[in-house]
Structures are given as structure tokens and as C-alpha cells.
């Protein structure tokens, strides 16, 4: 009978708040309760912990359950939360295939640069884990770092959300934690210089006049379009009566980096359904007038193809598919190697992106107002991208302008 009494549990039952009792078998105090998810939890008195201190901990748990601050134990990691967030947006149709691919790439970059914590339960991640990861994060460009930091911020915000209640405090909002700066020097894409542009046009109008990509390059540098927009243009976009050229979509990439046809431009907002990048080029303007000749020439050269269902001006008839941006930039590499277009002091490659930069900078130098440039370039009105990224006024232009003032 005495042994039976020793093995019995001395219980103290709360008013629906769990059971607190002394276990003779375990020789400690035990508190059992149900967490906010309905799962039964057990707290045990720690070694060398007094009964008083244990009961203080029990009271804290009870209070957190009552006031809604209780945090359930979770095995969710930074990566599992990030993947769920990205997959949910994609399945809801919020992100394009290309954006989905970019976000998956960002998750891989987090796995590579943050192996010290990315697969730990997020409840175990500390400020020190984040600080220690900066050495690897800084190896990426600032553009990639911005994407990594944004994804981490989103993940910790999700973990702190009322629906999740995985964390009570968002480490990414800690005042002591700062986003790292890349070890790589920031690099701004330079537009072609005036002399480089002149030499390129000369080569395209003479030695390369009959090349199948010649008109693509000409249209691209005159229009200032994104290369994907240039390659997606159809003869249906040309309104001969109004002398306008409709830019409303682009070639893009899916999550597997395959070139696909898009129904919108880069600045399309899926939430609002508004495409700020859709615009018309006035082909009766002197700066765009040559585009009419290019369109007519390409229409004459066209061959019927059952796969060219969008009636694009430019088509790879050998492969019977779209002409891709990669092919155009490879062609530009060959032109540079053969004709040495770039100035000797120019350390960058000859690329389609630099041609867009040239067009936008040229528009500014000839006095076109910024809001008109943003329209022509397909930028969101009021965006700083036009000035901060694309416009790079030449020193010669500065001198000429100052001479006029003098």
C-alpha cells in the first residue's frame, strides 16, 4: 500500500487551464496543457529549479495562452516558409512565370549564403546567425543582396503574423541589424558613346546590311525598347494610317528560362491589371521615322510559318521559333570582334541593353522632357529608374551646353 501511495501523482487541476501536479515517479512538478493548435503539451520542472520558479513559468504560459501571446513550438525553417510563400503566390496567379523563377533563384542564393541558419527551425535563429551570414551574402552583387534581404524580411514577417504565431519578435526589424553592402563594386551600365553609335550604324548600313539580325539591331537602338519588346513586335502593331507602332508586350522567360511569348510588358501590374509599359511610338516623328522602312522591309522578307502564330516581324526560320535575346547579343559579340565598334577605353561589352541606355540618354540630350522619355521607354511615370539607371549624360554634351550658356 505504501508503494502504491508513492507511485500516485499528487494533482492540482486548474480551472480549464491545464493540470499542475507533482509526479512522484519523475520526482518533479509537471504541467500539462493544450496549446493554441489543440496539441497537448507537457512542461517538467528542470533540474535544480525550485518549485516556486517552476510555478512562475507555469503562470507565464497560462498568461500567454489567455492574452494571445503564446507561441507554439514549430519546425518551420526560413527555407520552408520562403518556399511556401513563393509557391502560394505562383499558384494564386500573382507572379509571372519569370518572376516565379527569379524568386526560386533567390531561395537558392539564401541556401548557399546562409547555411548556418536557413534549415534550422526559425525559432532557433538568432541575430548572430544573421550577422555571421553577411560574409557570404556580401559576395553577391547589391542587386542580389537586395533580393535576399527582401525575402528574409518577408519570411520573418510571416513567422510573426497573427495567423502563424511562430515568432513574437521580427529579427529583421532589429535596429542593430543592417543590410550588408556587396564586396563587388557597383557597376552602372554605360550607354554607347556617340562615336560608338556612329560606327555601329555605319557597319549595320554597309558591311552587315544584309544580315538577318541587322534590322533587329536598328529597330532596337532607334526605338529604345527592351530587347524582349523588340523581338516580340508584330506587323500587326504597325498602324499605317495613324503612323503609330504599338508596344504592348515582350518575349520573356518561364521558370526554366525558356523564351516564351508574354501578353504584357515588364511593368505590367497583375494586381491592378494595368500595364504602365504599354505605349505607342509616333513614327511620323523624325527620330522614329526609319522604323517604317524597317517594318516594310521585314514584311517583304517574311516566310509563312505555322508556328509564328503571333505574326512577329522577326522569326528564326531555321529553328522555326522566336529569335532570342541571347542570339542577338551573340551577334553583337561577333560584330565587335570583327569591326571593333567600341572605343579603346570602353571596358564593357557591346550589348542590346547598352543600346537602350544610349537611346534614353540621347533623348535627354536632345531636350525631350523626362515625363515623355518615361513614356517612350515604358517606365512608370515618376520613377527614379529613368535618371538613376539609364541616363548617363556625356561630358561632351555638358561642355556644349555650357558653351551655349557662355
C-alpha positions as CSV (number, residue, x, y, z in Angstrom):
1,X,0.0,0.0,0.0
2,X,2.8,2.4,0.9
3,X,4.5,1.8,-2.6
4,X,1.2,2.4,-4.3
5,X,0.9,5.7,-2.4
6,X,4.4,6.7,-3.5
7,X,3.6,6.0,-7.1
8,X,0.4,8.0,-7.0
9,X,0.5,11.5,-8.6
10,X,-0.4,14.5,-6.4
11,X,-2.5,16.6,-8.8
12,X,-3.6,20.2,-8.8
13,X,-6.1,20.8,-11.5
14,X,-6.7,24.3,-12.8
15,X,-10.0,25.8,-14.0
16,X,-9.7,24.6,-17.6
17,X,-6.2,25.9,-17.8
18,X,-4.3,22.6,-17.6
19,X,-3.1,20.3,-14.9
20,X,-0.3,21.0,-12.5
21,X,0.8,18.1,-10.4
22,X,3.7,16.6,-8.5
23,X,4.9,13.3,-10.1
24,X,6.5,11.0,-7.6
25,X,7.7,8.8,-10.4
26,X,9.6,11.6,-12.1
27,X,10.3,13.3,-8.8
28,X,9.4,16.7,-10.2
29,X,6.5,19.0,-10.8
30,X,4.6,18.6,-14.2
31,X,2.3,20.9,-16.0
32,X,0.1,19.6,-18.9
33,X,-2.0,21.9,-21.1
34,X,-3.3,22.3,-24.7
35,X,-1.6,24.9,-26.9
36,X,-3.4,27.2,-29.4
37,X,-3.4,24.5,-32.1
38,X,-5.1,22.0,-29.7
39,X,-2.0,19.9,-29.2
40,X,-1.2,18.6,-25.7
41,X,2.0,19.9,-24.2
42,X,3.9,18.9,-21.1
43,X,6.2,21.1,-19.0
44,X,8.5,19.5,-16.5
45,X,10.4,21.0,-13.6
46,X,14.1,21.4,-14.5
47,X,16.9,20.0,-12.6
48,X,17.9,22.4,-9.7
49,X,14.8,24.5,-10.5
50,X,12.7,25.3,-7.4
51,X,9.0,24.6,-7.2
52,X,8.4,28.3,-6.9
53,X,10.4,29.1,-10.1
54,X,8.6,26.3,-12.0
55,X,5.2,27.6,-11.0
56,X,6.3,31.1,-12.2
57,X,7.0,29.6,-15.6
58,X,3.6,27.8,-15.5
59,X,1.9,31.1,-14.7
60,X,3.7,32.8,-17.7
61,X,2.4,30.0,-20.0
62,X,-1.1,30.4,-18.7
63,X,-1.0,34.2,-19.1
64,X,0.3,33.9,-22.7
65,X,-2.5,31.5,-23.5
66,X,-5.0,33.9,-22.1
67,X,-3.7,37.1,-23.7
68,X,-3.0,35.6,-27.1
69,X,0.8,35.9,-27.0
70,X,1.5,32.1,-26.7
71,X,3.9,30.8,-29.3
72,X,3.6,27.1,-30.4
73,X,6.7,25.1,-31.0
74,X,7.4,24.9,-34.7
75,X,9.8,23.1,-37.0
76,X,9.3,25.7,-39.8
77,X,12.5,26.9,-41.3
78,X,13.5,30.0,-43.3
79,X,13.5,27.9,-46.4
80,X,10.2,26.1,-45.8
81,X,8.5,29.4,-45.2
82,X,10.1,31.0,-48.2
83,X,9.1,28.1,-50.5
84,X,5.5,28.2,-49.2
85,X,5.3,31.9,-49.8
86,X,6.7,31.7,-53.3
87,X,4.6,28.7,-54.3
88,X,1.4,30.2,-52.9
89,X,1.9,33.5,-54.9
90,X,2.6,31.5,-58.1
91,X,-0.5,29.2,-57.6
92,X,-2.6,32.3,-56.9
93,X,-1.5,33.8,-60.2
94,X,0.1,36.8,-58.6
95,X,3.6,36.3,-60.1
96,X,4.5,35.6,-63.7
97,X,6.5,32.5,-64.6
98,X,9.7,34.6,-64.9
99,X,9.2,36.3,-61.5
100,X,8.5,32.8,-60.0
101,X,11.8,31.6,-61.5
102,X,13.6,34.6,-60.0
103,X,12.2,34.0,-56.6
104,X,13.2,30.4,-56.7
105,X,16.7,31.5,-57.6
106,X,16.7,33.9,-54.6
107,X,15.8,30.9,-52.3
108,X,18.8,29.0,-53.7
109,X,21.0,32.0,-53.0
110,X,19.8,32.1,-49.4
111,X,20.6,28.4,-49.1
112,X,24.1,29.0,-50.4
113,X,24.9,32.1,-48.4
114,X,23.1,31.3,-45.2
115,X,23.8,27.6,-44.5
116,X,24.4,28.4,-40.8
117,X,20.7,29.0,-40.1
118,X,18.5,28.6,-43.2
119,X,17.5,25.0,-42.3
120,X,17.3,25.5,-38.6
121,X,13.8,25.9,-37.0
122,X,13.2,29.6,-37.4
123,X,12.5,29.8,-33.6
124,X,16.2,28.9,-33.1
125,X,17.6,31.6,-35.4
126,X,19.4,34.5,-33.7
127,X,20.7,37.9,-34.6
128,X,24.2,36.4,-34.5
129,X,23.2,33.8,-37.2
130,X,22.1,36.6,-39.5
131,X,25.3,38.6,-38.7
132,X,27.5,35.6,-39.4
133,X,25.9,35.1,-42.8
134,X,26.8,38.5,-44.1
135,X,30.3,37.5,-45.1
136,X,28.8,35.1,-47.7
137,X,25.9,37.4,-48.7
138,X,28.4,40.2,-49.5
139,X,29.9,38.1,-52.2
140,X,26.8,38.8,-54.3
141,X,26.0,42.0,-56.2
142,X,24.0,44.7,-54.4
143,X,21.0,43.8,-56.6
144,X,21.1,40.2,-55.5
145,X,21.6,41.2,-51.8
146,X,18.5,43.4,-52.0
147,X,16.5,40.3,-53.2
148,X,18.0,38.1,-50.4
149,X,17.3,40.7,-47.7
150,X,13.8,41.3,-49.0
151,X,13.0,37.5,-49.0
152,X,14.4,37.1,-45.4
153,X,12.3,40.1,-44.3
154,X,9.2,38.6,-45.8
155,X,9.8,35.2,-44.2
156,X,10.3,36.7,-40.7
157,X,7.3,38.9,-41.1
158,X,5.2,35.8,-42.0
159,X,6.6,34.0,-38.9
160,X,5.4,36.9,-36.7
161,X,2.0,37.2,-38.4
162,X,-1.1,36.5,-36.2
163,X,-2.1,33.6,-38.4
164,X,1.3,31.8,-37.8
165,X,2.5,33.0,-34.4
166,X,5.8,31.2,-34.8
167,X,7.8,34.2,-33.5
168,X,7.0,37.1,-31.2
169,X,9.8,39.3,-32.5
170,X,11.0,40.0,-36.1
171,X,14.7,39.8,-36.1
172,X,14.9,41.6,-39.4
173,X,13.5,44.7,-37.8
174,X,16.1,44.8,-35.1
175,X,17.8,48.3,-35.1
176,X,21.2,46.7,-34.8
177,X,20.8,44.6,-37.9
178,X,21.9,46.3,-41.1
179,X,21.8,45.0,-44.7
180,X,25.3,44.3,-45.9
181,X,26.9,46.1,-48.9
182,X,28.4,44.0,-51.7
183,X,32.1,43.4,-51.9
184,X,31.7,43.8,-55.6
185,X,32.0,47.4,-56.8
186,X,28.7,48.8,-58.1
187,X,28.5,48.9,-61.8
188,X,26.2,51.1,-63.8
189,X,25.5,50.1,-67.4
190,X,27.1,52.7,-69.7
191,X,25.3,53.7,-72.9
192,X,27.2,53.6,-76.1
193,X,29.2,56.8,-76.8
194,X,28.3,58.9,-79.8
195,X,31.3,57.7,-81.7
196,X,30.5,54.0,-80.9
197,X,26.9,54.6,-82.0
198,X,28.0,56.2,-85.3
199,X,30.4,53.4,-86.0
200,X,27.8,50.7,-85.2
201,X,25.2,52.3,-87.5
202,X,27.8,52.6,-90.3
203,X,28.6,48.8,-90.0
204,X,24.9,47.9,-90.0
205,X,24.2,50.1,-93.0
206,X,27.2,48.8,-95.0
207,X,29.1,45.6,-94.2
208,X,26.2,44.0,-92.3
209,X,23.4,45.5,-94.4
210,X,22.1,42.1,-95.5
211,X,22.5,40.2,-92.2
212,X,19.3,38.7,-90.8
213,X,19.7,40.4,-87.5
214,X,20.6,43.8,-88.9
215,X,17.0,45.2,-88.8
216,X,16.5,43.9,-85.2
217,X,19.5,46.0,-84.0
218,X,18.5,49.0,-86.0
219,X,14.9,48.9,-84.7
220,X,16.1,48.3,-81.1
221,X,18.6,51.2,-80.9
222,X,16.2,53.7,-82.6
223,X,13.1,52.7,-80.6
224,X,14.9,52.4,-77.2
225,X,12.7,49.3,-76.5
226,X,13.7,46.5,-74.2
227,X,15.2,43.7,-76.3
228,X,12.3,41.4,-75.4
229,X,9.9,44.0,-76.7
230,X,11.8,44.5,-79.9
231,X,11.7,40.7,-80.6
232,X,8.0,40.4,-79.9
233,X,6.9,43.1,-82.4
234,X,4.4,42.1,-85.0
235,X,3.5,43.7,-88.3
236,X,0.0,43.9,-86.7
237,X,1.5,46.5,-84.3
238,X,2.0,49.0,-87.1
239,X,-0.9,51.3,-87.9
240,X,0.0,52.7,-91.3
241,X,-2.9,55.2,-91.2
242,X,-2.1,56.7,-87.9
243,X,1.7,56.1,-88.3
244,X,2.0,54.5,-84.8
245,X,3.8,51.5,-83.5
246,X,2.1,49.7,-80.6
247,X,4.5,48.3,-77.9
248,X,2.3,46.2,-75.6
249,X,4.2,43.0,-74.9
250,X,7.5,41.3,-74.9
251,X,9.3,37.9,-75.1
252,X,10.2,36.8,-71.6
253,X,11.3,33.6,-69.9
254,X,9.5,31.0,-67.9
255,X,10.7,29.5,-64.6
256,X,13.0,27.2,-66.6
257,X,14.5,30.1,-68.5
258,X,12.8,29.1,-71.8
259,X,11.8,32.0,-74.0
260,X,8.1,32.4,-74.2
261,X,5.5,34.9,-75.5
262,X,4.1,37.3,-73.0
263,X,0.8,39.2,-73.1
264,X,2.3,42.2,-71.3
265,X,5.4,44.4,-70.9
266,X,7.8,44.3,-67.9
267,X,5.9,46.9,-66.0
268,X,2.5,45.1,-66.0
269,X,0.9,45.1,-62.6
270,X,-1.0,41.8,-62.1
271,X,-2.9,43.1,-59.1
272,X,-4.4,46.1,-60.8
273,X,-4.4,44.7,-64.3
274,X,-2.7,48.0,-65.5
275,X,0.3,47.8,-67.9
276,X,2.3,51.1,-67.5
277,X,4.7,49.9,-70.1
278,X,2.2,49.8,-73.0
279,X,2.8,52.8,-75.3
280,X,2.8,53.9,-78.9
281,X,5.7,55.3,-80.9
282,X,4.8,58.1,-83.2
283,X,6.5,57.0,-86.5
284,X,5.9,60.4,-88.1
285,X,8.4,61.8,-85.7
286,X,11.9,62.3,-87.2
287,X,13.6,60.3,-84.5
288,X,11.4,57.2,-85.3
289,X,10.7,57.6,-89.0
290,X,13.3,55.0,-90.1
291,X,11.2,52.3,-88.3
292,X,8.7,52.5,-91.1
293,X,11.3,51.4,-93.6
294,X,12.4,48.5,-91.3
295,X,8.9,47.3,-90.9
296,X,8.2,47.3,-94.6
297,X,11.5,45.6,-95.4
298,X,10.8,42.8,-92.8
299,X,7.3,42.3,-94.2
300,X,8.7,41.6,-97.6
301,X,11.2,39.1,-96.2
302,X,8.7,37.1,-94.2
303,X,8.1,33.5,-94.9
304,X,4.9,31.7,-93.8
305,X,5.3,29.6,-90.7
306,X,2.5,27.7,-88.9
307,X,4.5,28.2,-85.6
308,X,4.6,32.0,-86.0
309,X,1.1,32.4,-84.7
310,X,1.7,35.9,-83.4
311,X,2.9,37.1,-86.8
312,X,6.1,38.5,-85.4
313,X,8.4,40.6,-87.7
314,X,11.5,38.7,-86.7
315,X,11.5,34.9,-86.8
316,X,14.2,32.2,-86.7
317,X,13.1,30.3,-89.8
318,X,15.9,27.7,-89.4
319,X,14.7,26.6,-85.9
320,X,11.1,27.8,-86.6
321,X,10.9,29.7,-83.3
322,X,11.5,33.1,-81.8
323,X,14.7,35.0,-82.2
324,X,16.1,35.2,-78.7
325,X,17.9,37.9,-76.8
326,X,20.9,35.5,-76.4
327,X,21.2,35.2,-80.2
328,X,21.2,39.0,-80.6
329,X,23.9,39.5,-78.0
330,X,26.0,36.7,-79.5
331,X,25.7,38.5,-82.9
332,X,26.8,41.8,-81.3
333,X,29.8,39.9,-79.8
334,X,30.8,38.8,-83.3
335,X,30.3,42.3,-84.7
336,X,32.6,43.8,-82.0
337,X,35.3,41.1,-82.6
338,X,35.2,41.8,-86.4
339,X,34.8,45.6,-86.6
340,X,36.0,46.9,-83.2
341,X,33.0,49.2,-82.6
342,X,33.8,50.1,-79.0
343,X,36.3,52.8,-78.1
344,X,39.7,51.6,-76.7
345,X,38.8,53.0,-73.2
346,X,35.5,51.2,-73.2
347,X,35.8,48.1,-70.9
348,X,32.2,46.9,-71.3
349,X,30.7,44.5,-73.9
350,X,28.6,45.6,-76.9
351,X,25.1,44.6,-75.7
352,X,21.5,45.2,-76.5
353,X,21.0,46.7,-73.1
354,X,23.6,49.4,-73.7
355,X,21.7,50.4,-76.9
356,X,18.6,51.0,-74.9
357,X,20.7,53.1,-72.5
358,X,22.0,55.0,-75.5
359,X,18.5,55.8,-76.8
360,X,17.2,57.1,-73.5
361,X,20.3,59.2,-72.8
362,X,20.1,60.6,-76.4
363,X,16.5,61.6,-75.9
364,X,17.5,63.6,-72.8
365,X,20.4,65.2,-74.5
366,X,18.2,66.5,-77.4
367,X,15.9,68.1,-74.9
368,X,12.9,65.7,-74.6
369,X,11.2,66.2,-71.2
370,X,11.6,63.5,-68.6
371,X,7.9,62.5,-68.5
372,X,7.9,62.0,-72.3
373,X,11.1,59.9,-72.0
374,X,9.5,57.7,-69.4
375,X,6.5,57.2,-71.7
376,X,8.7,56.3,-74.7
377,X,10.9,54.0,-72.5
378,X,8.0,52.2,-70.9
379,X,9.0,53.3,-67.4
380,X,6.4,54.0,-64.7
381,X,5.7,57.7,-64.6
382,X,7.6,59.4,-61.8
383,X,10.0,56.5,-61.4
384,X,13.6,57.3,-60.5
385,X,14.8,54.4,-62.7
386,X,15.0,56.7,-65.7
387,X,17.6,59.0,-64.2
388,X,19.3,56.7,-61.7
389,X,19.8,53.8,-64.1
390,X,19.5,54.8,-67.7
391,X,20.6,58.3,-68.3
392,X,24.3,59.0,-68.3
393,X,25.0,62.4,-69.8
394,X,28.2,62.6,-71.7
395,X,31.0,65.1,-70.8
396,X,30.9,66.4,-74.4
397,X,27.2,67.2,-74.0
398,X,28.0,69.0,-70.7
399,X,30.7,71.1,-72.4
400,X,28.5,72.0,-75.4
401,X,25.6,73.0,-73.1
402,X,27.9,75.2,-71.0
403,X,29.3,76.8,-74.1
404,X,25.8,77.8,-75.2
405,X,25.2,79.4,-71.9
406,X,28.5,81.3,-72.2
